[in-house]
Amino acid sequence: MTAPEQRGPAPEGPGALGRPAVSVVVCTRDGAGRIGPTIGSVRAALDDAAAHGVPGELVLVDSASADGTRAVLDDAAARDPRVRVVAVAEPGLGRARNAGARAAAGRAVLFTDDDVRVPPHWVRTLGAPLLAGEADLVSGAVALAPALRPAWLTPDIAADFYAYVPEPPVAGREFVGANMGAAARVLAAVPFDEALGTAALPGGDDTGFRGDVLAAGFRERTVPGAQVEHHFDPDRLRAPRLLALARGYGRSEAWLAHRHRGERPATLVPLGKALVRGAQARLRRLRRPGSPPDMPTLRFAGQAAYHRQMFALRLRDGRARAT
C-alpha cells in the first residue's frame, strides 16, 4: 500500500516548543467548492485555542479528488503553517480518516466534515476532556444550517440522514463523524474500517469506530457547548437522493452487523417482509407524487437493502470457505 503523500511543514519533535496539542482532521473528496468556509472556521478555532494556551494544527486529507480540491488545500497550507495536506490515492472516508490520524501530531485528534462550520471555541471545548485525560472518545452536537430545514424534515430523519445531533448530546445515542474526537493513543489502537465511507457502503465508519473503541475498553464522553453547524448540499434533500442514502446506509449497517458484531441472517422471512413493506411504501408514494419520503418509507428501503446485503455477505463468506 502506498504511503499517503504529505505537504506542509513537518510536525516538530515531542519536546519542541509549539508542538500541537490538538490536531483537527478534515477529509474531503471533490470538495473544492465547499471546503473553504470549513477551513476558515477551523483556523479561527485554532486561533482561539492558541490564545488559551492550546496549540493546534489542521490536517486536510484529499481523498482521491478529481476536481480542483488539491489546489484549494495546498493554497490553505501555503497561507498558514498550521495547515498540512495529506493525499490518499484511493477514495473512502474510513481510509482517509486513518491517513489523517496517522499524520496528526496532537495528543487529541478532532474530526469534522468538509461541509461543517465550527464555532471559535470548538477546538478547546471538544478537546478539553481528551487533553485532561478524562475521556478517550468525545462527541458533540450538530445543528443543521437554517436554510436546510424544510417543514417535512422531522428530527428522526435529520438525525439518521443529515448528521443532526441535538444539544446537549447524550451518550449512547447519536454519534457522528461531523463532531467527534479521540485520543491519539486510541486511534493508534483502533482504526476506522476502511470498507466503510465508500460509494457502496456510504455510512457507518463513525458508529463502527465508536463501537470498536468502546469494545476495546476506552471511555466515552459527550461534550455540551461544542455544537457545530452542517451545511450539506441542498440536493441531498431531494427524494431520490434520500432514498438512495437510505439504501446505502442499510448496506452499511449490514456490514457492521456481519463483520463487526458477527450477526447472521437466520431466515429469508425478514428479507421477504422488508421487501413487501418497501413495495407497499413505494405504492403509497406513487399516490402522492412529488411528496417527500416519510420515515417509514426510508426505513423500509433501508431494511430491504440491509437484508439483501446480509445475505450477499453470507454467500460470499460461504464461497470463500469452499475455496
C-alpha positions in Angstrom: 0.0 0.0 0.0 1.4 3.4 -1.0 2.0 5.8 1.9 -0.2 8.9 1.8 1.6 12.0 0.3 2.0 14.9 2.7 2.6 18.6 2.1 3.2 21.3 4.6 5.6 21.8 7.5 6.5 18.6 9.4 5.4 18.5 13.0 8.0 19.4 15.5 9.7 16.9 17.8 8.0 15.8 21.0 9.7 18.3 23.2 9.7 21.2 20.8 8.0 24.5 21.6 4.7 24.9 19.8 4.1 21.2 19.1 0.3 20.8 18.5 -1.7 19.6 21.5 -4.7 19.2 19.3 -5.0 18.1 15.6 -8.1 18.7 13.6 -8.6 16.3 10.7 -10.9 17.2 7.8 -11.3 14.7 4.9 -12.7 15.7 1.6 -13.4 14.3 -1.8 -14.1 16.7 -4.7 -14.8 19.4 -2.1 -13.2 22.4 -3.9 -16.5 24.3 -3.9 -17.5 23.7 -0.3 -14.5 23.3 2.0 -13.3 26.9 2.1 -15.7 28.0 4.8 -14.9 24.9 6.8 -11.1 25.7 6.7 -11.8 29.3 7.7 -13.9 28.3 10.7 -11.3 25.7 11.9 -8.5 28.2 11.6 -10.5 30.7 13.7 -11.0 27.9 16.3 -7.2 27.2 16.2 -6.6 30.9 16.9 -8.9 30.8 19.8 -7.4 27.7 21.2 -3.8 29.1 20.9 -4.9 32.2 22.7 -5.9 29.9 25.6 -2.6 28.1 25.6 -3.7 25.1 23.4 -1.6 25.0 20.2 -3.2 23.1 17.3 -2.9 22.1 13.7 -5.2 21.3 10.8 -4.7 18.2 8.7 -6.6 18.2 5.4 -6.9 14.9 3.7 -7.6 14.8 -0.1 -9.4 11.5 -0.7 -8.6 10.9 -4.4 -10.4 14.1 -5.6 -10.9 14.6 -9.4 -11.6 18.3 -9.3 -9.6 21.3 -8.0 -9.6 20.3 -4.4 -5.9 19.7 -4.1 -5.2 23.2 -5.3 -7.6 24.6 -2.6 -5.9 22.6 0.1 -2.4 23.4 -1.0 -3.3 27.1 -1.0 -4.6 26.8 2.6 -1.3 25.1 3.6 0.8 27.8 1.9 -1.1 30.6 3.8 -1.0 29.0 7.3 1.9 27.0 8.7 -0.5 25.1 11.0 -2.2 23.5 8.0 -0.8 20.3 6.4 -2.2 18.3 3.4 -2.3 14.5 3.1 -3.2 12.9 -0.2 -4.8 9.4 -0.3 -4.8 7.6 -3.7 -8.0 5.6 -3.1 -11.3 7.0 -2.1 -13.1 6.1 1.1 -13.9 8.1 4.3 -12.6 5.4 6.6 -9.3 5.2 4.7 -9.0 9.0 4.7 -9.6 9.3 8.4 -7.0 6.7 9.1 -4.5 8.6 7.0 -5.3 11.8 8.8 -5.0 10.2 12.2 -1.6 8.8 11.3 -0.4 12.2 10.1 -1.8 14.0 13.2 0.8 15.3 15.7 -1.5 16.2 18.6 -2.4 14.1 21.7 -6.0 14.8 20.9 -7.4 14.4 17.4 -10.7 16.0 16.4 -12.7 15.3 13.3 -15.3 17.3 11.4 -16.6 17.2 7.8 -15.8 19.4 4.8 -19.3 21.0 4.8 -19.4 21.9 8.5 -18.8 25.3 10.3 -17.3 25.1 13.8 -17.6 27.8 16.4 -14.5 29.7 17.6 -14.3 27.8 21.0 -14.8 24.3 19.4 -11.2 23.1 19.4 -10.5 23.8 23.1 -14.0 22.8 24.2 -14.2 19.4 22.4 -10.6 18.7 23.0 -10.5 19.5 26.7 -11.7 16.1 28.1 -9.1 14.4 25.9 -6.2 16.6 26.9 -7.2 16.3 30.6 -7.3 12.5 30.4 -10.9 12.5 31.4 -12.1 10.7 28.2 -10.7 8.7 25.3 -13.6 9.4 22.9 -15.7 12.6 22.7 -18.6 13.8 20.6 -20.7 16.9 20.3 -24.0 18.2 18.9 -24.6 19.1 15.2 -27.2 21.6 14.1 -28.4 21.9 10.5 -28.0 25.2 8.7 -31.2 27.3 8.9 -31.7 27.1 5.1 -31.6 23.3 5.2 -34.6 22.7 7.5 -37.7 22.2 5.3 -41.0 21.7 7.1 -41.2 18.0 6.3 -37.7 17.3 7.8 -38.5 15.6 11.1 -35.9 15.2 13.9 -35.5 11.5 13.3 -34.9 11.9 9.5 -32.5 14.7 10.3 -30.6 12.5 12.7 -30.5 9.4 10.5 -29.6 11.1 7.2 -28.2 14.6 7.9 -25.9 14.1 11.0 -28.2 16.1 13.3 -27.4 15.6 17.0 -29.5 17.6 19.5 -27.8 19.9 22.1 -26.9 18.7 24.7 -25.6 15.4 23.2 -26.5 12.2 25.1 -24.0 9.4 25.5 -25.2 6.2 23.8 -27.4 8.0 21.3 -26.4 9.9 18.2 -22.7 9.8 17.3 -21.5 11.3 14.0 -18.1 12.0 12.4 -19.0 15.6 11.8 -18.2 16.4 15.5 -16.1 13.8 17.2 -12.6 13.3 18.6 -10.3 10.7 20.2 -7.0 10.5 22.0 -4.1 9.7 19.6 -3.4 6.5 21.5 -6.9 5.3 20.9 -6.6 5.9 17.1 -3.3 4.1 17.1 -5.0 1.1 18.7 -8.4 1.2 16.9 -8.5 2.2 13.2 -11.6 3.1 11.2 -13.0 0.4 9.0 -11.7 1.2 5.5 -14.5 -0.7 3.8 -16.9 2.0 5.1 -17.5 5.5 3.8 -17.3 4.4 0.2 -19.8 4.6 -2.7 -21.1 1.1 -1.9 -21.1 1.4 1.9 -21.5 5.2 2.4 -22.2 5.2 6.2 -21.2 3.7 9.4 -17.5 4.4 9.6 -18.1 6.7 12.6 -20.5 4.5 14.5 -18.4 1.4 13.7 -15.4 3.2 15.1 -17.3 4.1 18.3 -18.4 0.6 18.8 -14.9 -0.8 18.3 -13.4 1.9 20.7 -15.9 1.0 23.5 -15.4 -2.7 22.9 -11.7 -2.1 23.5 -12.4 -0.7 26.9 -11.9 3.0 26.3 -14.1 5.7 27.9 -16.6 7.9 26.1 -17.9 11.4 26.9 -20.3 13.7 25.2 -19.4 17.4 25.3 -22.1 20.1 25.6 -21.4 23.5 24.3 -19.4 22.3 21.3 -22.2 22.4 18.7 -21.2 22.7 15.0 -23.4 23.6 12.0 -23.9 21.3 9.0 -24.2 23.0 5.6 -24.8 20.0 3.3 -25.6 20.1 -0.4 -29.4 21.0 -0.7 -29.7 18.4 -3.4 -29.5 15.8 -0.7 -33.0 16.9 0.4 -34.5 15.6 -2.9 -36.4 12.3 -2.5 -34.3 10.2 -4.9 -31.1 11.2 -3.1 -32.6 10.5 0.3 -34.0 7.1 -0.8 -30.6 6.2 -2.3 -28.9 7.2 1.0 -31.4 5.0 3.0 -30.4 2.0 0.9 -26.7 2.8 1.2 -27.0 3.1 5.0 -28.9 -0.2 5.1 -26.0 -1.9 3.3 -23.5 -0.2 5.6 -25.4 -1.4 8.7 -25.4 -4.9 7.3 -21.6 -4.7 7.0 -21.3 -3.5 10.6 -23.7 -6.2 11.9 -22.0 -9.0 10.0 -18.3 -8.0 10.2 -18.2 -6.2 13.5 -20.9 -7.9 15.6 -20.9 -11.4 14.0 -24.6 -11.4 13.2 -26.1 -13.6 10.5 -29.4 -13.7 8.7 -31.3 -16.7 10.2 -34.1 -16.9 7.6 -35.4 -15.4 4.4 -38.5 -14.2 6.2 -37.1 -10.9 7.4 -35.9 -10.1 3.8 -39.3 -11.0 2.4 -41.2 -8.9 4.9 -38.9 -5.9 4.3 -39.3 -6.2 0.5 -43.1 -6.3 0.9 -43.2 -3.4 3.2 -40.9 -1.5 0.9 -43.2 -2.2 -2.1 -46.2 -1.0 -0.1 -44.4 2.2 0.9 -43.5 2.8 -2.7 -47.1 2.4 -3.8 -48.2 4.9 -1.2 -45.7 7.4 -2.5 -46.9 6.9 -6.1 -50.3 8.2 -4.9 -48.6 11.3 -3.7 -46.2 12.4 -6.5 -43.7 15.0 -5.5 -44.1 14.5 -1.8 -41.0 14.0 0.3 -40.4 10.5 1.7 -41.5 9.8 5.3 -39.6 7.8 7.9 -41.5 4.5 7.3 -40.6 4.7 3.6 -37.0 5.3 4.4 -36.8 2.6 7.0 -38.4 0.0 4.6 -35.9 1.0 1.9 -33.1 0.6 4.4 -34.3 -2.7 5.8 -34.6 -4.2 2.3 -31.1 -3.1 1.5 -29.8 -4.4 4.8 -31.2 -7.9 4.4 -30.0 -8.1 0.8 -26.5 -7.1 1.8 -26.5 -9.6 4.8 -27.3 -12.5 2.5 -24.8 -11.3 0.0 -22.1 -11.2 2.7 -23.1 -14.7 3.9 -23.0 -16.1 0.4 -19.6 -14.5 -0.2 -18.2 -16.0 3.1 -19.6 -19.4 2.1 -17.8 -19.3 -1.2 -14.6 -18.2 0.4 -14.7 -21.1 2.8 -15.4 -23.5 0.0 -12.3 -22.5 -2.0 
